[in-house]
């Protein structure tokens, strides 16, 4: 039996990518300071009775009556050989896209998807399902038929690209003028033009386009475009940076996050961490007596290679620098979480304190930050587990960086490896 899922009903695990998706929308300003806009879609406007398979018309009686039953969402099938797919079938990452060729947001998304395929040529597959919003867009059905007609000749993606890339030329045309434009523009493709024009004039794929619309609408999709990443709805604006962040998080999860929690550090030992960076070494003294669990976790992740290749993904110049996430998004972390360890003798009044970032009680993981100036207001809220001995000047020279906004920009400093020395105190 083919496995199916329902839009909006997939459970989200606290340690899974679903929660991290939502953290892109709302996250404490101190920690991330980035809140992408909600996803922009264009919604169809059908009659109430058409919303779903169990919808009923609104009651006409003047006296109060129970509300009509809520629409039942039909299952959205997983990507299959029946879909229009681009990219390797063995790809670990899949973006299922419902879109309308006449949608401006759909055209922007098409450019984003092209960029993502260039970044992930071997591990990303794009699955496209037409969602022609004919109640909203007067040429949506015509465009969808053109794509299917070209697809019948093996040129779906070429027509897909032509429609989206040239949208500014035809979206304001009348349906009749759009048909004329389409006939001329399609000449740039290696089609059997007589067969293509015959299919368009005879409406060969009109029922197909109407079925695509009805299937998407019956499934409860709110409009177009709508994007799923590996069966999970993408709940924010599908910009290049947002989708790239989600792909990276999904990749790290698929590879297996370090389990835990690891054993606590031994308080009677002395621990030193050496960060070998592209700009020079940074040496950190760890505090196992003050934060044995935090030090044990940092040592464990370092020995697992978790920190190799990480950057300071968030930098507030003159205030703090944050690192510890192999996805560079500020959202990645190991599979385990643990609570704060507060030592009142330690304070952010001192510069160069190394502390774990948390997103609330019991949420410490692998991300840490270093204060570049006194920040005593943070005392008592974050676990301090070390202090920079040398190399603080490298961090104080870093320019500002936002983990999502600057995700695709080259970082000026890369932590190439982290080594740990354990000595007798």
N, C-alpha and C positions, 0 to 999 in steps of 0.2 A: 504494500500500500504506500502511495506517495505521501510523505510527511507534509502537513500543511500548518500554517500559522494564521492567526487572526490579528489584523491591525489593531494596535492599541491594547492588546490583551497579553502581550508577552511579559512574564514576570521579570523584574529587575533585581538582581542579586546585589547586596551591599558591596561585595567585593568585585562585582562584575562591571562590564563596560557600560551597562545601562545607567548606573548611578553616576559614572564619570561623564556620561553625556549630559546629564542634568547639571552637573557642576560647571559645565561650560556656560550655562545660562545664569546661575546664581552662585556666587562664591564670595566669601568675605573680602572686602576691598583690601584689607591689610595683606591678605595672602596672595590674591591673584589680581584684583583690580581690573577684571575684563568681563564684560557681560554682553555677548553677541545678541543681536536682535532675534526676536521670534521669527520662525520661518514664514516667508511671504508666499502665499498661494492665492490663486484666483479660483473662486468657488462657483460651481454651477448653481443654477436657480430653478430646480425642478419643482413640480407641484408636490405638496406634502405627501400624497399617496404614493409617490414614486421613490421616496427616500430609501426604502428598504423592503425586503420581501414580506415583512409582517406589518408594514405601516397601514394605517387606515385613515380615511378622511376625517377632518375635525368634526365633532358632533354638531348638529344643527339645532338641537333642542335648546330652548331658552333657559331651562333650569340647569344647575350645576350637575355635571356627570363626571364619572371617573375619566382620567386622561387616556388617550389611545395607547395601546402597547408600544413600547420602544422598538425601533427597527432592529432586526436581527442582522448582524454583520455576517456576510458569507466569507468562507475561508479564502484567503489569498494564496494561490499555489506558489510553491517554491519555483525558482527559475528552472526551466527545462529546455529541451531541444525545440519546443514550440515557440520559444521567445526569440526576439532579436538580441543577440549577444555579441559583445566585442571584447576580445581578450581571451587568454588561455582558460580552458575549461577546468584545469587543475589549480587555478588561482585560489589562494587562501582567502582573499577578500572579494566580496561581491557587493556592488551597489545596484540595487533594483530601483529603477526610476520610472515613475508615472509622470508623463509630461504632455503638454499641448504645444504643437508647433507654432500656434499664434500667440502664445504666452510670452511676454517680455521676460518674465522671471525664468521661463524655460530656456530662452535663448542665452541668458546669462549663465544658467546652469550648464548648458552644453559646452560653453567655453571652459568652465571649471573642470568638467569631466575630461576634456581633451588634455588639460594641463596635468590632471591626476594620472592619466594613462601614460604621459611622458615621464612622470616621476616613478610610476610603478608598472613598468611594461610587462613584467613577468608574474606579478602576484595580485593583479587586480582585473576583475571582469566587470564590464558594464552591461546591465540587462535593461533594455528599454521597452516599456509598454505604453503605447499611445493612449492618451486620455483626452480625446477631443471634446472640449467644453463647448459644444454647439449652442447651448442656451445662452452662453456669454459671448462667444466669438463666432462671427458670421462666416469665417472661412476655415474653421477648425476641421470640419468633416472633409472638406476638399483637400486640405493639406494632409490629413491622415490617409485619405485614399491615394494620394500621390505617393506617399512613402510606401504603402503596401503594394501599389502597382510597380514601383521600382524594385521593391523587395522580391516580387515574383520573378524578376529577372536577375536576382542576386546583387542588387545595387541599393538595398535599403539604407545602408549607412551613408552612401554617397548622397542620396536624396535628403536624408536627415541633416547632413552637414550643409547642403545647399539651402534648405528651408530656414534653418536657424541662422546661418551666417549672412543670409540676404534678407532677413526679416524686415529691416528698415525699408526695403524696396517695395514690400507687398502688403504689410499689415494694414495700411490705411486705404488700400484699394477696395473697390466693390468686389463682390464675389465673381461677377462676370469678367472684370478687368484682371482679377487674380488668375482666373483660368487662362487668360491670354498670356499673362506674365509667365505662368508655369509652363505653358507650351513652348515659349521662347527660351526660358532659362534652362529647361531640362535638356536643351540641345547641347549643353556643355557636358552632359554625361553620356557614356557609351551605351545608351539604351537602344532597343528596337523601338524607334519612336512611333511607328504606326501602331504597334501593339500597345504601347503606353497610352497614346492618345485615344485609342479605341476603348481601353479599359476605363479611362477617365470619362469619356463621353457617354458610355453605356452604364456608368455607375457600378462597375463590376465589384468593387470593394466597399460600396456604401454600407451594406449590411454588416460587413466586417467592422467598419469603423463605429457603427452604432452599437454593436455588441461590445466593443472595447469600452465605450463610454458607460454602457449599462452595467458591465461587470465591475468597473472601478467604483461607480456610484453605489451599487448595491453592497460593496465591501465596506462602505463607510468612509472612503477617502474624502477629505474635506475640500479638495481642490487640486490644483496642479501648479508647480511640480510638487511631488511627494517622493521622498528618498528613504529607502531602507538600507542599512548596512548589516549584512549577514543576518537578516531577519529582524533586526531591531530598527524601529522607526527613528529617524534622525529628527530630533525635536527642535532644531534651531535653523537659522538661515544657512543654507548649504553653500557657503562661500568656500573658496579654495583653502583658506587657512583652517576653517572649522572642520571641513571634511578630511583634510590632511591630518589634523590632530586626532580625529576619530580613527582613521586608518592606522596610525601609529599605535594608539592604545590597543586596538584590536590585534595588531601583530604581536605586541608584547604579551598580551593575554594568551594568544594561541601558542606562543612558544613556551608558556608555562612560567608563572610568577614564582619566585622563591617562596617555599612554604615556611612555616614557622609556628609560633615565635621561636627564635633561636635561644639558646641558653644565655643567661645573664653573664656579664663580664665578672671577673674575679676582683673584688675590691682591693685585695692585697697586692695586685700586680700594677705595673705602670704600662700604659698603652700610648703609643705614638702613631699617628697616621701621617703618611707622606703622600701628598697629592702631586703627582708628576704631571704638570700642565704644559700646554704649548707655549706659555709665556714664562715658565720657570716654576720652581718648586714652592709648594705651600706646606708648611709643617704645622700639625695640630696636636696639642696635648689633650688626651681624652680623660674624662673624670669618672672612672668606674665606681668609686665610692659614693658619688653623688647621684649617678644615674646608671646603675648596672645594667638594666634592661636596654636602655638607649645605646649604651656603648656596645653591649653584646650584639645588638641588631646592626649597628654601623660596621662593626668588625666582620660580622657574618656576611653582610651584603658586599662589602669590599672584597672579601675572599671569594665570593661567588662571581666577581667581575661585574656586578650590577652597576657600579659607578664608572666603569671604563667607557670613555667616549661621551660622558655627560658634559653639559655646559651649565653656566649660570644663566638659567632660562628666564629668571626675573631679577632685574637689577633696578633699584631705586638709588640713583647716584647720591653718594654721601649719606645714605641711610642703611641699606641692606642689600645683600646679594644672596639669591636662593638657588640651590642646585639639588642634585640627587635623583633626577628623573630621566631614565634613558630615552623616553619619548620626547623630551624637551618641551612638553606641553604644560608642565606643572600639575598634571592630573594622574600621572602614572605612579604605581607603587607596588610593593610586594603583596602577597596574598594575606598577610597577617596585619593586625593592628594591636596597639597596646596603649595603656594610659600614661598620663604625665608622671614624671618623677621630679618634684620641685625641691630644690635645696635652697633654703632661705639665705644661706651664706653666699650664694652666687647671684650676680646682678648684671643686667644689661647696661648698668651705668659704666661698666668697662667695655671698651671697644674690642671687637674681635671675638666675642662669645659665639660659640657654635651651638645651635639649638635646633630641635626638631620642629617642623611646622605641623600644626594640627588643625583639623577642621571641626573641632568640637571634642567633647569627652571621649576618651578611648580611641582616638583616631590617629595616633602617631604611627608613622610608617618609615619610608626611606628618604623623604624630602627634608632637607635641612637648610637653615639660613644662617648667615653671619652678619652681625650688626657692624656697620662702618662708622657709626657715631653713637654716643650714649643714647639709649632708648629705655630709660627706667620705667616707663609706663607699661612695658611688656613683662615686667617682673611678676612672677607667680602664675603666668598663663602659658608659658612654653618651657619645655624641658631643656635646660642647658646641660650639655654633656661634654663640652670641651672648649678650648680657646686656641686661637691662631697664635703660634709662636713666631713664625717667619712667613713672609709672603703676603702680609695684609695689604701692602702697597699695590700689589698686582690687582687686587679686588677694588681698591679705591680709585683705580684708573679706568675701571670699566664704564662704558657708556650705558645709558638707560636701555632697558630691554623689557618688552612685554612678551609673555610666553606664547600667546596666540597671535597677536598682531605682528610679531617679528619672527614667527615660527620658521619661515622659509629663508630668513636672512642668515648669512654666515656669522657665527658667534666669534668674537675676538679672542676668546680663551676657551680651550677644550681641556677637560680633565682626561688625560690619556690613560692613566692608571692610578690606583690607590693601593699602597702597601702598608701593612700594619706591623709594628714592632711591639713585642710583649716582653717586658723586663721585670725583674724583681724590684719592688719598690724600695 
